[in-house]
Structures are given as structure tokens and as C-alpha cells.
Amino acid sequence: MSTVPFDRSTLPPDLPGKRRNIKLGDVVLRILFWLLVIFILIYTIFPFAWALLASIKPNADISSTPTRYLPSEIYWGNLDYVLHQRDFLYALRNSIVVSVSTVAIALVFGSLAAYALGRIKFRGRTATLYVILAMTMFPAIAILGSLFQMMRRFDLYNTIPGLLLTYMTFTLPFTVWVLANFFKAMPGELEEAALVDGSTPFQAFYKIMLPLALPGLVTTGLLAFIAAWNEFL
């Protein structure tokens, strides 16, 4: 069988300059990307680094002009003063107790409500979800007066249970909304298989569905903790 000789003259000429330009463009884009990443990291970390450095600066360095970014000497007196203040340790303990308790209560009750709204079909389910979403849109100041009156009436003013009740007003609807979408996205065959094997609906929930929703639990738990920790209403 005869073959036709391959003629390289029919091919377009090589363009080494174009290949170099493409490689150079990739390098430039990569450099710009990493410069942007470094800028975002510095922008994010700088306030925390500044606060940490200020805590170990002598008072003269803090008020000096021009500003001293690094301490002239490491001074532990500021931290020693704060940590030996009884009010600070008491407030820190309250913040930890309230934040952790808020997360625990929100996840327990929120996961149960989210499972019902995400997996059980009933009339008004969609409307209930939108009502819960609307509750998260109200600013805290809008219900501050009614919350204060309720705290005074039930003798919860200036107590940890009263603070937990206040935080749950905002964290629980958010937890239910987020977890309901997680449960809704799970395949129903897993739940049906558990029921066929003899599990009760509650066993199917906490043995099958709840472990699968662990990413959602971690996400909502972290957000609830941050909201409770930073809240200063």
C-alpha cells in the first residue's frame, strides 16, 4: 500500500513568541493571585497582631509619636494586671458559659425542628420555613423593649438564663433554616432503609441522618458561637 509523504510546509509556522507570551501571562496571573492572597492575609491578621503587640508594649511605646509598631521591650505588666482582675475573669467565664450553652441548645432544638421541616411533608411547611427566615431579618433593637419587659416580669434580668433566652431568639431560627436545607438535600433511601431494618423514626434521625449532617452542625455551631461571643447588646 502506497503512502503519501508528509509535507511540513503545509503546516503553519511555529510561533515561539506566542508560546512565550502565554507562559509569561500565566506567570503574571499567578504572581498577581499570590500578591492578592498575601494582601488579604495581611489585612486580616494585622488587627490581631496589633492588639497582641500592644498588650506586651510599655505604656510609653503605646502613646509614642511616631507610632512604634514593635515594642522596645517585652512588658508583661498589662497582661498581669488584666488577668488578676476578678471582674475580667468573671466576665470571661460568663462569656464562655453563655456561648457554649447557646450552641448546645441551638443545635439540639434546631436539629429536631430542621429534621421535621426538611424531611416530613406537611401542609404549610414552606410557609413555616419562610416565617423562620423572616425572623432572622429583624434587628435586635426592634424587639429589645419587649425582651426587657419579659426579663423583668419573669425575674430573668441580669441572669445567664435570661441572656441565653435572648440569644436563642436570634440563633435558633438561623440554625433551623440552615440545617433544614442540609436534611432536605439528603437522599430519602437512607432513611427508608433504616425504617425497613426496624429503626424508629427517632433512631433513623440520630443514628443515620444526624451524623450525615455533621458538616452543617459544625457550620451552624461555629456561627452561633461567634454570634453569641461577639454580641454586646
C-alpha positions as CSV (number, residue, x, y, z in Angstrom):
1,M,0.0,0.0,0.0
2,S,1.4,3.3,-1.0
3,T,1.7,6.2,1.4
4,V,1.6,9.9,0.8
5,P,4.7,11.7,2.0
6,F,4.1,14.2,4.8
7,D,4.8,17.8,3.8
8,R,5.7,20.0,6.7
9,S,5.5,23.1,4.5
10,T,1.7,22.8,4.6
11,L,1.7,23.4,8.4
12,P,1.6,26.9,9.9
13,P,4.9,28.2,11.1
14,D,5.8,27.8,14.7
15,L,5.1,30.7,16.9
16,P,7.6,30.6,19.8
17,G,6.9,34.1,20.7
18,K,3.2,33.4,21.2
19,R,4.0,30.4,23.4
20,R,6.4,32.6,25.4
21,N,3.7,35.2,25.8
22,I,1.2,32.6,27.0
23,K,3.6,31.3,29.6
24,L,4.5,34.8,30.6
25,G,0.8,35.6,31.0
26,D,0.3,32.6,33.3
27,V,3.2,33.6,35.4
28,V,1.9,37.1,35.7
29,L,-1.5,35.9,36.7
30,R,-0.1,33.6,39.3
31,I,2.0,36.4,40.8
32,L,-1.0,38.7,40.9
33,F,-3.0,35.9,42.6
34,W,-0.5,35.3,45.3
35,L,0.0,39.0,45.8
36,L,-3.7,39.3,46.4
37,V,-3.7,36.4,48.8
38,I,-0.8,38.0,50.8
39,F,-2.6,41.3,50.9
40,I,-5.8,39.7,52.2
41,L,-3.8,37.8,54.8
42,I,-2.0,40.9,56.0
43,Y,-5.3,42.9,56.0
44,T,-7.0,40.2,58.1
45,I,-4.2,39.4,60.5
46,F,-2.9,42.9,61.1
47,P,-5.6,44.0,63.7
48,F,-5.0,40.8,65.7
49,A,-1.2,41.2,65.5
50,W,-1.5,44.9,66.5
51,A,-3.7,44.0,69.6
52,L,-1.2,41.3,70.6
53,L,1.8,43.5,70.3
54,A,0.0,46.4,72.1
55,S,-0.6,44.0,75.0
56,I,3.1,43.5,75.6
57,K,4.3,47.1,74.9
58,P,5.2,49.5,77.7
59,N,2.8,52.4,78.0
60,A,5.4,54.8,76.6
61,D,5.5,52.8,73.3
62,I,1.7,52.8,73.0
63,S,1.5,56.6,73.2
64,S,4.7,57.4,71.4
65,T,4.9,59.6,68.3
66,P,5.7,58.4,65.6
67,T,3.9,55.1,66.2
68,R,6.1,52.2,67.2
69,Y,5.0,49.0,65.5
70,L,7.3,46.8,67.5
71,P,7.8,47.1,71.3
72,S,11.1,48.4,72.5
73,E,10.9,45.7,75.2
74,I,8.5,43.0,76.2
75,Y,6.4,44.2,79.1
76,W,4.1,41.6,80.8
77,G,2.6,44.1,83.2
78,N,-0.5,44.8,81.1
79,L,-1.5,41.1,80.8
80,D,-0.7,40.5,84.5
81,Y,-2.9,43.4,85.5
82,V,-5.9,42.2,83.4
83,L,-5.6,38.6,84.4
84,H,-5.6,39.4,88.1
85,Q,-8.8,41.5,87.8
86,R,-11.6,39.5,89.3
87,D,-14.2,41.2,87.1
88,F,-12.4,40.2,83.9
89,L,-12.2,36.6,84.8
90,Y,-15.8,36.6,85.9
91,A,-16.9,38.1,82.6
92,L,-14.7,35.7,80.6
93,R,-16.3,32.8,82.4
94,N,-19.8,34.1,81.7
95,S,-19.0,34.6,78.0
96,I,-17.7,31.0,77.7
97,V,-20.7,29.6,79.5
98,V,-23.2,31.6,77.6
99,S,-21.6,30.9,74.2
100,V,-21.2,27.2,74.7
101,S,-24.7,26.9,76.1
102,T,-26.2,28.8,73.2
103,V,-24.5,26.5,70.7
104,A,-25.7,23.4,72.6
105,I,-29.3,24.5,72.9
106,A,-29.5,25.8,69.3
107,L,-28.1,22.5,67.9
108,V,-30.3,20.2,70.0
109,F,-33.6,22.0,69.3
110,G,-32.6,23.3,65.9
111,S,-31.7,19.9,64.6
112,L,-35.0,18.4,65.7
113,A,-37.0,21.2,64.1
114,A,-34.9,21.2,61.0
115,Y,-35.3,17.5,60.5
116,A,-39.1,17.8,60.8
117,L,-39.1,20.7,58.3
118,G,-36.7,19.2,55.9
119,R,-37.9,15.6,55.8
120,I,-41.5,15.5,56.8
121,K,-44.0,16.7,54.3
122,F,-47.0,18.6,55.8
123,R,-49.2,21.5,54.8
124,G,-47.6,24.8,55.4
125,R,-44.0,23.5,55.6
126,T,-42.7,26.1,53.1
127,A,-44.6,28.9,54.7
128,T,-43.1,27.9,58.1
129,L,-39.6,28.0,56.7
130,Y,-40.1,31.4,55.2
131,V,-41.5,32.7,58.5
132,I,-38.4,31.3,60.3
133,L,-36.2,33.1,57.7
134,A,-38.1,36.3,58.2
135,M,-37.4,36.1,62.0
136,T,-33.7,36.3,61.3
137,M,-34.1,39.6,59.4
138,F,-35.4,41.5,62.4
139,P,-32.7,43.7,64.0
140,A,-32.1,43.0,67.7
141,I,-33.1,46.6,68.6
142,A,-36.6,46.0,67.2
143,I,-37.5,43.6,70.0
144,L,-35.3,45.0,72.7
145,G,-38.2,46.6,74.5
146,S,-40.4,43.5,74.7
147,L,-37.5,41.4,75.7
148,F,-36.6,43.7,78.5
149,Q,-40.2,43.7,79.8
150,M,-40.3,39.9,79.7
151,M,-37.0,39.7,81.6
152,R,-38.3,42.0,84.3
153,R,-41.6,40.1,84.6
154,F,-40.1,36.7,84.9
155,D,-37.2,37.9,87.1
156,L,-34.6,37.0,84.4
157,Y,-32.9,40.4,84.3
158,N,-29.1,40.3,84.7
159,T,-29.0,36.4,84.7
160,I,-27.4,33.9,82.5
161,P,-30.7,32.1,81.6
162,G,-32.1,35.5,80.5
163,L,-29.1,36.1,78.4
164,L,-29.5,32.6,76.8
165,L,-33.1,33.2,76.1
166,T,-32.2,36.5,74.3
167,Y,-29.5,34.9,72.2
168,M,-31.7,31.9,71.3
169,T,-34.3,34.3,69.8
170,F,-31.8,35.0,67.0
171,T,-29.6,31.9,66.8
172,L,-32.3,29.3,66.8
173,P,-34.2,30.5,63.6
174,F,-30.9,30.7,61.8
175,T,-29.9,27.2,62.9
176,V,-33.2,25.7,61.9
177,W,-33.1,27.4,58.4
178,V,-29.5,26.2,57.6
179,L,-30.0,22.6,58.9
180,A,-33.3,22.2,57.2
181,N,-31.6,22.6,53.9
182,F,-29.0,20.1,54.8
183,F,-31.6,17.5,55.8
184,K,-33.7,18.3,52.7
185,A,-30.7,17.5,50.4
186,M,-30.1,14.0,51.8
187,P,-31.4,11.0,49.9
188,G,-34.6,9.6,51.3
189,E,-33.4,6.0,50.6
190,L,-31.1,6.1,53.6
191,E,-34.0,6.9,55.9
192,E,-36.3,4.3,54.3
193,A,-33.6,1.6,54.6
194,A,-33.3,2.4,58.3
195,L,-37.0,2.1,58.8
196,V,-37.2,-1.2,57.0
197,D,-34.4,-2.5,59.2
198,G,-36.6,-1.9,62.2
199,S,-35.4,1.6,63.4
200,T,-37.9,4.0,64.8
201,P,-38.1,7.5,63.1
202,F,-36.1,8.9,66.0
203,Q,-33.4,6.2,65.7
204,A,-33.2,6.9,62.0
205,F,-32.8,10.6,62.8
206,Y,-29.9,10.4,65.4
207,K,-28.2,7.2,64.1
208,I,-28.4,7.9,60.3
209,M,-29.3,11.4,59.4
210,L,-27.7,13.4,62.2
211,P,-24.2,12.0,61.6
212,L,-24.5,12.8,57.9
213,A,-25.5,16.4,58.7
214,L,-22.2,16.8,60.7
215,P,-20.8,19.5,58.3
216,G,-24.0,21.5,58.7
217,L,-23.9,21.1,62.5
218,V,-20.3,22.3,62.7
219,T,-21.0,25.3,60.4
220,T,-24.1,26.4,62.3
221,G,-22.4,25.7,65.7
222,L,-19.4,27.9,64.8
223,L,-21.7,30.7,63.5
224,A,-23.9,30.6,66.6
225,F,-20.8,30.6,68.9
226,I,-19.4,33.6,67.1
227,A,-22.7,35.5,67.2
228,A,-23.1,34.8,71.0
229,W,-19.5,35.6,71.8
230,N,-19.5,38.9,69.9
231,E,-23.0,40.1,70.9
232,F,-22.9,43.1,73.1
233,L,-26.5,44.3,73.0
